[in-house]
Amino acid sequence: MTSGYRWVVAAAGVAVLAGCGSAGVPDREPEAVGAVAEVSEDSGTVYVLFEPDAGYEYFEGTTFAVGAEVPLEGVDDAGEVAAGDRLEVWTGPCAESFPVQCTVEGVRVLD
């Protein structure tokens, strides 16, 4: 095996291992805490209109897209999330718009 191929094989192994982490929500404080105002679903993705608690107003009017790849706690499936449920949401990068648009890294349903 030439050294170029070794690097490709090594990189592929690292990529596979990186995907084998915990399936739960991230191990940090959630970025958003609040309630579900409304839920809709389209093509397997659940859209959650979010009402933030005091101190999380940055997420006012945000709709979080929760696809099958998003780790969930408190429910088995995103389709079980309902208006009135209390949520903790972990986000990735956010587009600075109004309302803010963020990738979702994890959701915990508290109710």
KESEKOL-369542 format. One line per field, with one value per atom (N, C-alpha, C): x, y, z; residue in one letter; residue number from 1. Coordinates in pm, 1 decimal. Layout:
<nodes>
xx <- (X ...)
yy <- (Y ...)
zz <- (Z ...)
code <- (A ...)
pos <- (NUM ...)
</nodes>
This chain:
<nodes>
xx <- (85.7 0.0 89.9 66.4 148.0 101.3 187.1 153.7 30.5 6.1 -113.9 -241.3 -240.7 -357.0 -374.3 -264.6 -274.9 -347.4 -317.2 -383.6 -533.2 -570.4 -712.6 -782.7 -722.5 -780.8 -788.0 -683.4 -683.0 -790.6 -803.6 -904.7 -1044.6 -1067.7 -1198.5 -1230.2 -1131.8 -1151.2 -1186.8 -1121.6 -1152.5 -1294.7 -1335.9 -1471.2 -1575.0 -1551.0 -1644.5 -1651.7 -1539.6 -1538.5 -1604.3 -1587.2 -1648.7 -1800.6 -1855.1 -1999.3 -2053.0 -1966.3 -2009.6 -2026.8 -2042.5 -2056.4 -2192.3 -2217.7 -2343.8 -2458.5 -2568.9 -2685.0 -2771.1 -2731.8 -2810.5 -2783.6 -2847.3 -2827.7 -2685.6 -2635.3 -2499.0 -2478.6 -2354.6 -2318.0 -2277.3 -2374.0 -2355.3 -2493.7 -2497.2 -2625.5 -2697.1 -2831.3 -2904.5 -2896.2 -2900.6 -2898.7 -3036.2 -3143.3 -3279.0 -3366.1 -3446.0 -3541.1 -3673.3 -3780.4 -3910.6 -4018.4 -4121.2 -4237.7 -4266.7 -4339.4 -4382.9 -4512.7 -4514.6 -4636.2 -4719.5 -4650.3 -4719.6 -4626.3 -4684.2 -4605.6 -4664.3 -4576.2 -4618.7 -4515.7 -4551.8 -4460.9 -4465.1 -4347.8 -4338.5 -4221.8 -4248.0 -4144.6 -4055.2 -4113.6 -4038.2 -3968.1 -3976.9 -3918.5 -4030.7 -4010.8 -4107.9 -4059.0 -4148.9 -4117.3 -4186.1 -4105.4 -4154.4 -4141.0 -4256.2 -4256.0 -4231.9 -4129.2 -4075.8 -4112.5 -4156.5 -4180.6 -4076.6 -3975.6 -3866.9 -3907.6 -3844.7 -3856.6 -3779.3 -3803.6 -3727.9 -3579.2 -3500.4 -3356.7 -3313.6 -3409.5 -3379.9 -3450.0 -3472.8 -3546.1 -3479.2 -3351.4 -3279.7 -3355.6 -3427.6 -3497.2 -3644.9 -3685.6 -3823.7 -3864.4 -3975.8 -4028.6 -3958.9 -3860.4 -3784.4 -3867.1 -3851.7 -3905.9 -3788.2 -3781.4 -3674.3 -3717.6 -3631.2 -3655.7 -3590.6 -3671.3 -3623.1 -3640.0 -3530.0 -3530.1 -3493.5 -3492.3 -3463.6 -3323.8 -3230.8 -3092.0 -3071.9 -3171.3 -3158.8 -3183.6 -3087.8 -3108.8 -3223.9 -3308.8 -3423.6 -3417.6 -3464.6 -3485.3 -3625.1 -3690.8 -3824.5 -3936.8 -3906.8 -4002.2 -3925.8 -3998.9 -3935.7 -3920.2 -4006.7 -4009.9 -4050.8 -3994.9 -4026.9 -4175.1 -4242.6 -4385.2 -4469.1 -4408.8 -4479.5 -4476.8 -4395.2 -4387.7 -4518.7 -4576.2 -4706.0 -4702.3 -4794.2 -4808.1 -4824.3 -4754.5 -4758.5 -4643.5 -4577.9 -4462.9 -4351.9 -4281.5 -4164.2 -4042.3 -3949.8 -3832.3 -3703.1 -3597.7 -3460.9 -3406.5 -3340.2 -3291.0 -3143.4 -3065.5 -2923.7 -2910.5 -2840.8 -2828.1 -2682.6 -2667.6 -2538.4 -2535.6 -2474.3 -2466.6 -2605.7 -2615.7 -2741.5 -2721.2 -2818.6 -2818.3 -2874.0 -2800.0 -2841.1 -2949.1 -3071.3 -3186.8 -3295.7 -3411.1 -3523.9 -3640.3 -3690.5 -3634.7 -3504.6 -3425.9 -3299.6 -3327.1 -3237.7 -3251.0 -3128.6 -3150.9 -3040.4 -3052.3 -2936.9 -2938.3 -2964.4 -3032.9 -3068.2 -2977.8 -2910.1 -2819.7 -2881.5 -2991.4 -3056.6 -3177.7 -3274.6 -3396.8 -3432.6 -3467.1 -3518.8 -3660.0 -3756.5 -3892.7 -3907.9 -3946.3 -3951.5 -4087.8 -4193.5 -4328.9 -4372.0)
yy <- (-117.0 0.0 122.7 215.9 336.8 432.0 528.9 620.5 703.9 736.5 812.6 737.1 606.7 524.9 507.8 501.3 489.6 610.2 729.0 849.4 844.8 797.4 787.7 690.6 573.7 474.1 527.7 593.9 649.7 757.0 843.9 949.2 889.8 786.5 720.6 659.5 600.0 541.6 646.4 761.6 870.5 919.6 932.5 978.7 881.3 752.3 652.6 661.1 670.6 679.0 806.3 916.7 1042.8 1031.5 949.4 931.7 835.0 776.4 675.4 731.1 861.3 920.9 891.0 947.5 929.8 981.8 911.7 951.4 1051.5 1088.9 1180.7 1325.7 1412.4 1555.8 1593.2 1707.6 1749.5 1762.2 1744.3 1751.1 1894.1 1984.1 2125.0 2182.1 2302.2 2367.0 2394.7 2384.1 2413.2 2562.3 2593.2 2733.4 2798.4 2718.1 2771.8 2690.0 2760.0 2696.2 2769.2 2692.2 2754.7 2652.1 2695.6 2611.1 2602.7 2499.5 2479.3 2556.8 2646.1 2720.5 2646.1 2583.7 2516.7 2413.9 2306.9 2200.2 2171.4 2154.7 2108.3 2006.9 1929.6 1827.5 1827.4 1807.3 1798.8 1708.8 1607.0 1515.1 1458.5 1421.3 1358.8 1454.6 1584.4 1684.3 1751.3 1764.1 1830.6 1973.4 2068.4 2210.8 2259.8 2314.1 2355.8 2507.1 2577.7 2721.2 2736.8 2812.0 2816.3 2946.5 2936.1 3051.7 3047.6 3135.5 3128.3 3176.7 3117.4 3167.5 3298.3 3371.5 3493.4 3459.3 3540.4 3518.6 3450.3 3399.9 3331.8 3401.7 3532.2 3609.5 3609.7 3576.1 3566.0 3473.3 3374.8 3274.8 3309.4 3432.3 3475.8 3454.5 3383.1 3361.0 3252.6 3186.5 3083.6 2958.0 2897.5 2765.6 2670.7 2572.9 2473.4 2356.5 2316.2 2199.5 2078.4 1979.9 1861.1 1740.7 1702.0 1587.2 1460.3 1351.0 1220.1 1211.9 1294.8 1291.2 1365.1 1437.7 1518.0 1430.1 1424.7 1347.3 1404.8 1316.3 1355.3 1286.1 1356.1 1295.9 1333.6 1242.9 1267.3 1220.6 1191.6 1133.4 1035.8 943.5 846.9 901.2 996.4 1046.4 1194.4 1274.9 1417.8 1441.2 1346.1 1358.3 1359.0 1321.8 1322.0 1458.9 1551.4 1686.3 1758.6 1823.1 1888.5 2031.0 2113.0 2248.9 2244.2 2331.5 2337.6 2264.7 2172.8 2101.8 2201.2 2173.6 2253.5 2186.6 2267.6 2216.0 2279.8 2201.8 2252.3 2218.6 2315.7 2296.3 2332.4 2244.7 2268.5 2305.0 2414.4 2459.4 2460.0 2454.3 2474.5 2617.2 2638.7 2773.1 2832.0 2963.6 3035.0 3146.1 3162.1 3273.3 3394.9 3502.5 3624.6 3695.5 3654.6 3711.9 3725.3 3775.8 3772.6 3707.1 3598.4 3530.1 3458.9 3433.2 3363.6 3223.2 3174.5 3039.8 2959.3 2850.3 2771.1 2624.8 2560.3 2415.4 2359.8 2247.4 2186.9 2067.3 2067.1 1956.4 1860.6 1900.0 1812.5 1880.7 1799.2 1850.1 1759.5 1821.7 1747.9 1800.6 1710.6 1745.7 1725.2 1832.1 1826.5 1779.7 1800.9 1763.3 1635.8)
zz <- (0.0 0.0 0.0 -90.5 -95.0 13.6 45.2 155.1 123.8 -3.1 -38.6 -5.2 -34.1 -3.4 146.6 219.9 366.5 424.9 372.4 422.8 394.3 276.7 243.1 336.2 358.5 447.9 590.7 636.7 771.7 786.4 686.2 692.3 693.1 615.3 612.8 748.8 813.0 945.5 1048.6 1043.3 1135.9 1112.6 987.1 956.3 1010.6 997.9 1049.5 1200.8 1267.4 1413.6 1462.5 1390.3 1431.1 1430.3 1342.7 1337.4 1440.5 1522.5 1619.0 1759.2 1773.0 1904.2 1964.7 2079.8 2148.8 2063.5 2067.5 1988.9 2064.9 2185.9 2266.1 2233.1 2309.3 2290.7 2331.5 2282.9 2318.4 2469.1 2512.6 2654.1 2690.4 2682.9 2720.9 2750.3 2800.4 2826.8 2694.1 2691.3 2568.1 2534.7 2406.3 2363.8 2375.9 2366.9 2370.0 2464.6 2544.7 2635.4 2618.0 2602.7 2584.4 2558.5 2484.3 2459.1 2309.9 2274.9 2136.6 2116.1 2017.4 1985.1 1882.2 1786.6 1676.5 1615.5 1561.4 1498.3 1360.7 1262.0 1130.0 1081.9 980.6 930.1 778.4 717.0 571.7 533.9 457.7 406.7 516.6 629.3 736.6 830.8 804.0 893.6 971.5 1103.4 1189.3 1212.1 1192.1 1209.7 1336.4 1427.8 1558.4 1571.1 1575.2 1603.0 1751.4 1787.1 1923.4 1992.3 2117.7 2204.9 2315.7 2309.7 2407.9 2546.3 2646.4 2783.4 2795.3 2904.0 2932.6 2936.7 2872.5 2865.6 2736.7 2660.2 2533.4 2416.4 2429.0 2329.5 2191.8 2185.6 2058.1 1962.4 2016.1 1936.1 1912.7 1941.7 1921.1 1775.2 1755.0 1621.1 1540.8 1598.7 1528.0 1508.1 1392.6 1366.3 1353.1 1441.0 1437.4 1349.6 1256.9 1171.9 1238.0 1272.8 1342.4 1249.1 1186.0 1096.8 1170.4 1098.3 1156.9 1215.3 1169.1 1216.3 1348.6 1395.8 1517.7 1639.4 1733.4 1856.3 1939.2 1989.3 2070.9 2205.6 2307.7 2439.9 2484.9 2552.9 2606.9 2517.4 2390.0 2295.5 2207.1 2147.6 2057.2 1916.6 1879.4 1743.1 1746.1 1656.3 1652.5 1626.4 1563.1 1538.4 1665.3 1778.3 1907.0 1974.7 1924.6 1983.1 1953.9 2057.0 2042.4 2097.3 2049.1 2100.3 2251.4 2319.2 2464.7 2532.0 2460.4 2518.7 2551.5 2657.9 2696.2 2635.8 2580.6 2511.3 2557.8 2546.5 2548.1 2409.9 2346.0 2210.0 2204.4 2143.2 2117.7 1971.1 1943.7 1805.5 1761.6 1630.4 1566.2 1514.8 1399.6 1341.9 1316.6 1337.1 1314.9 1212.6 1124.2 1029.7 1102.7 1100.8 1170.5 1089.3 1110.8 1044.1 1149.1 1109.6 1201.3 1131.6 1184.9 1301.3 1265.9 1368.9 1350.6 1297.0 1210.4 1153.5 1194.1 1267.1 1322.4 1283.1 1269.0 1257.8 1397.9 1404.3 1532.8 1556.7 1673.5 1709.4 1809.2 1872.7 1969.6 2030.6 2071.8 2134.8 2252.3 2364.4 2480.2 2508.2 2508.7 2543.5 2693.6 2764.2 2909.5 2960.2 2884.4 2927.0 2862.9)
code <- (M M M T T T S S S G G G Y Y Y R R R W W W V V V V V V A A A A A A A A A G G G V V V A A A V V V L L L A A A G G G C C C G G G S S S A A A G G G V V V P P P D D D R R R E E E P P P E E E A A A V V V G G G A A A V V V A A A E E E V V V S S S E E E D D D S S S G G G T T T V V V Y Y Y V V V L L L F F F E E E P P P D D D A A A G G G Y Y Y E E E Y Y Y F F F E E E G G G T T T T T T F F F A A A V V V G G G A A A E E E V V V P P P L L L E E E G G G V V V D D D D D D A A A G G G E E E V V V A A A A A A G G G D D D R R R L L L E E E V V V W W W T T T G G G P P P C C C A A A E E E S S S F F F P P P V V V Q Q Q C C C T T T V V V E E E G G G V V V R R R V V V L L L D D D)
pos <- (1 1 1 2 2 2 3 3 3 4 4 4 5 5 5 6 6 6 7 7 7 8 8 8 9 9 9 10 10 10 11 11 11 12 12 12 13 13 13 14 14 14 15 15 15 16 16 16 17 17 17 18 18 18 19 19 19 20 20 20 21 21 21 22 22 22 23 23 23 24 24 24 25 25 25 26 26 26 27 27 27 28 28 28 29 29 29 30 30 30 31 31 31 32 32 32 33 33 33 34 34 34 35 35 35 36 36 36 37 37 37 38 38 38 39 39 39 40 40 40 41 41 41 42 42 42 43 43 43 44 44 44 45 45 45 46 46 46 47 47 47 48 48 48 49 49 49 50 50 50 51 51 51 52 52 52 53 53 53 54 54 54 55 55 55 56 56 56 57 57 57 58 58 58 59 59 59 60 60 60 61 61 61 62 62 62 63 63 63 64 64 64 65 65 65 66 66 66 67 67 67 68 68 68 69 69 69 70 70 70 71 71 71 72 72 72 73 73 73 74 74 74 75 75 75 76 76 76 77 77 77 78 78 78 79 79 79 80 80 80 81 81 81 82 82 82 83 83 83 84 84 84 85 85 85 86 86 86 87 87 87 88 88 88 89 89 89 90 90 90 91 91 91 92 92 92 93 93 93 94 94 94 95 95 95 96 96 96 97 97 97 98 98 98 99 99 99 100 100 100 101 101 101 102 102 102 103 103 103 104 104 104 105 105 105 106 106 106 107 107 107 108 108 108 109 109 109 110 110 110 111 111 111)
</nodes>
